[in-house]
Amino acid sequence: GKIKVTIEIQKAVQDKIRANSEAYIGTLGLLGDKFISITMGTRDYPVLQSGEKLKGSDPIDVEKLIDESVGALDVLKRTTRQLEEISKKINDGEGTIGLLVNDAELYHNLNETLTMLADMQKDIKEGSGTLAKILRDSTMYDELYIFLKNANILADSLVNGQGAAAKLVNDPLMYDELVAGVQQLRSILTKIDSGQGTAGQLVNDENLYNDMRNLTTRLDSLVEDVKKNPKRYLTLEIF
């Protein structure tokens, strides 16, 4: 896979060709003639003498380069078309970016949100506000942790059927009894509201209410008078 090439050079340029020089095939333009180019070596390497080997490098494949350039050009064209479509959508107000560019209200809302976030970050750094206290105050953090732990325990109790609340959630019989009790209470309140029974008359009959109030007042007066004048009502005889 290697090709050995023997070349002749002028004696005047031998001093410039050293052990670190490289040879490669160049082209006079994209479609021009080929030539062998030799790079200049540095003085810290010895000068190559007649019959010594010169390191060569693979030449550039111009046809491959042209093909790759054509492919890159096609990609560039497609990218340009996509950018044009995106730009048109933005100008027409389509999509989030289009709304941000064309809708001033949405822009202001976003700006206000960013301002609020910046203020919140400032409050957290300065230790003001509830969130900052939770982050900085270990006591509040511990209390919040205990609260969440108790909430988890309560949720587990409900799921596992422990306690009255869990029975209400999991036991259909207790739920039905509770519903029946509520219905009975509602029936009683309906009767009271419609004036049925003693309690209903007490609530709705104003005359009965006033009579009971007057009777209570007279009884209070009687009891007070008995306390003040017991001899008027009690007679004690000793045999």
PELINSUL-V563813 format. One record per residue. N is the residue number from 1. PSI is psi as a letter, one per 30 degrees, with the letter a starting at -180 (* if undefined). Layout:
N,PSI  N,PSI
This chain:
1,g  2,l  3,k  4,k  5,k  6,k  7,l  8,k  9,l  10,k  11,f  12,f  13,g  14,e  15,f  16,f  17,j  18,a  19,f  20,g  21,l  22,k  23,k  24,l  25,k  26,l  27,k  28,i  29,l  30,e  31,g  32,a  33,l  34,l  35,l  36,k  37,k  38,k  39,l  40,k  41,l  42,l  43,f  44,f  45,k  46,l  47,k  48,k  49,l  50,k  51,f  52,l  53,k  54,k  55,k  56,l  57,l  58,k  59,l  60,k  61,j  62,e  63,e  64,e  65,e  66,e  67,e  68,e  69,e  70,e  71,e  72,e  73,e  74,e  75,e  76,e  77,e  78,e  79,e  80,e  81,e  82,e  83,e  84,e  85,e  86,e  87,e  88,e  89,e  90,e  91,e  92,f  93,g  94,k  95,l  96,e  97,e  98,e  99,e  100,e  101,e  102,f  103,j  104,e  105,e  106,e  107,e  108,e  109,e  110,e  111,e  112,e  113,e  114,e  115,e  116,e  117,e  118,e  119,e  120,e  121,e  122,e  123,e  124,e  125,e  126,f  127,g  128,l  129,l  130,e  131,e  132,e  133,e  134,e  135,e  136,e  137,j  138,e  139,e  140,e  141,e  142,e  143,e  144,e  145,e  146,e  147,e  148,e  149,e  150,e  151,e  152,e  153,e  154,e  155,e  156,e  157,e  158,e  159,e  160,f  161,g  162,k  163,l  164,e  165,e  166,e  167,e  168,e  169,e  170,f  171,j  172,f  173,e  174,e  175,e  176,e  177,e  178,e  179,e  180,e  181,e  182,e  183,e  184,e  185,e  186,e  187,e  188,e  189,e  190,e  191,e  192,e  193,e  194,g  195,g  196,k  197,l  198,e  199,e  200,e  201,e  202,e  203,e  204,f  205,j  206,e  207,e  208,e  209,e  210,e  211,e  212,e  213,e  214,e  215,e  216,e  217,e  218,e  219,e  220,e  221,e  222,e  223,e  224,e  225,e  226,e  227,e  228,e  229,i  230,f  231,f  232,f  233,f  234,k  235,k  236,k  237,k  238,k  239,*
